[in-house]
Amino acid sequence: MTQASVVGITFCEIKNRMDIWTNIKAGTELIMEREPTNPRDRNAVKVSYGTIHIGYIEREVAGGLSTKMREQDVSHLICKVLGINGTPLDRPVLVVEF
């Protein structure tokens, strides 16, 4: 198992941010998907809660994860939230395990 932080959460366009954060807790499952067309990082790994894009796996981990997913022809992975650092009003960081 690997742990990583989900970053960029405050930059994602989430309409009902507070509603979403009432549902995301330790144990919540999230979806990770490669995003090779991302203009900032071709190794970006997008994190979603259902169909809602909430952030990205931190760059230090995303490169290796994206490469493994591409090599194994995996379109997405499920991860679980271990904890949340911060609140929805500031810059929360999800810590996930996969």
N, C-alpha and C positions, 0 to 999 in steps of 0.2 A: 504494500500500500504506500502511496505517496500523498503528502499533504502540500497544499498550495493555497495562496490567497486569491480571492476574486477582487479585482481592482476596477477602477473606472465606473463604479456604480453610480456616482452622482452625475456622470456625464451622459448616461443613457437616458433616452426619452421615455420615462415611465410616467404615464398619466396619473395613476393613483398610487403614488409611491407609498403612502402610509398604509393603504389597504394591503399591498403586497407584503410589506414588512411585518404585518400582524400574522401572516401565514408562514413566513420563513423563520425556522427555528432549528436548533440542533436536531439532526436526523432527517431533515427535509431533503428530498432527492432533487437534484438539478441536472440539467443536460449540458454536456460539453460538446461543441462542434468545431472542427477546423474552419478557419475563415481565411483561406489563402488569398482572397481578393482585398483584404484589409489594406488600405493605403498606408497605414503607419507601420504595419508589421505583417509580413506574409506568413509568419508562423503563429499568428494570433489564434487563440482558442476561445471562442465565444461561450458564455455561460447563460443559460436560460432557465426560467422558472415556468414550466409549461411552454407556452408560446411567447412569453415575454422575455426579451433580451435584457439581462440585468447587469452584465459586466464581462470581464475577461480574466482568464487565468494569468497570473503575474508572468511577465516576460521571461524571467529567469527559469521558469518551469515550462512555459508554453512551447519553446523551441524544441526541446526534446520530446515533449508529449505530441506535438503536431507531427514531428518526423515519424514517431512510432505509429501513430494513427494512419498516416499516409502509407507507410511500408506494409502495415497489416490490413490495409484497405478497410478501415473502420470509419464509418461516417459519423458516429457519435458515441459518447460514453456517458454513463450515469455516475454522478458523484453525490456524496452526502455531506451536508453541512455539519461541521464539528462545533462551530461556535461563531459568534458575531462580535467583532470589536467595533464599538461606536454605535451611533444611533442613526435612524433614517434622516434626521435633520442635519447631521454632520457628514463625515465621510466614512460610512461603515465599510468594514472589510470582513468578508466571509472567509472562514477557514474551512476548506473542503478536503475530503479524503477520497481517493479513487484508486 
